[in-house]
Amino acid sequence: MTENPSSEPHSPSMRYARQIRFAPIGSQGQQAISARSAVIVGMGALGSIIAQHLVRAGIGRLRIIDRDIVEWSNLQRQVLYMEEDAAQMLPKAEAAAIRLHAANSLPVIEPIVTDLVPHHAEELLTSTDLIIDGTDNFSTRYLLNEISVKYDIPWIYGGAVGGSGMTMTILPGETPCFRCLFPSPPAGGTTDTCETAGVISPIIDIIGSLQAAEALKWLSGNRQAMNPALLQADVWNNRWLQVRMDQSRRADCPVCARREYEWIGDHNVHAPAAAALCGRNTIQITPDKPMQISLETLANRLAPAGHITVNRFLLRIQLAQSELSLVVFPDGRALVQGTDQAHEAKRLYTQLLGQ
């Protein structure tokens, strides 16, 4: 007796059977999902939730971009990662790709370990059907917004801190863009961050799932079902708010009205050499230009300075008689752990790498 291959447990028709039975998706929508692509920028708490949903739903190709490594403090809310990932100091993008592939080997998953900055943003973000925000900072979101408007690619904004969060789908030419809603970055110290206010995992699940639902609508061809409103949720104080944005497009918006792309074009002002990472006692140092560092050679040179751990993705040195440590990537980017002072981080970076 010859078996029907489509009835095999690993076949798409079996794997996605319940999703296909959902009328708005159906077989045609499933085929569309499997033929399309998305980029998630930031594979922390939100990115982990979104990526799981999309990969399990059968997206065709998923590019995941993240600059960071898995640490023990991530495990409370970043659901893709395990203790062994933190113990091995794996880059989040690489660790996520392993976990996602284990859940579904059919999608093409492309992990990229880098900080998204203007000089390569267009290269990394324009060959996709959808951009999804998993970041924790306004600078990157302004960059995503300009790429979205310039290349007519929708993107899904999301953010969460404490017990509250918000999300909005931005469709170029239809909805207000991110710059319409937030004309300029908030002044330092005026808004809560996960570093100052913390964050609980339930709000991450909710906002990330809402972003994933919007993504599935777009990828499956259900554009009419997408939510044009800004949705806010506070799970601790039991508050939900949906704000319609129909009248919020600004006629003087520098991005969607005047088509001025200052965040894409400015490779210096908006790409600081030192930046604090949210929720961490860590400063990221980015060199003026990408470098090509041999981690093995660097390990030999730095050996007298402290305890060194190295893998194929990065090198970490715990300085002798110090609470400071330095994580170095092959492109010269580094994470200085144990300080929130940019000047101290820059000093250590220069001292050890000579840059």
Helices and strands as residue ranges (DSSP letters): G 5-7, H 12-15, H 17-21, H 26-35, E 37-41, H 45-57, E 61-66, G 72-76, H 83-87, H 92-103, E 108-113, H 118-125, E 131-133, H 138-151, E 155-161, E 164-170, H 178-181, H 194-197, H 201-219, G 223-225, E 230-234, E 239-243, H 262-265, E 274-276, E 282-285, H 295-302, G 303-305, E 306-310, E 315-319, E 325-328, E 334-337, H 342-353
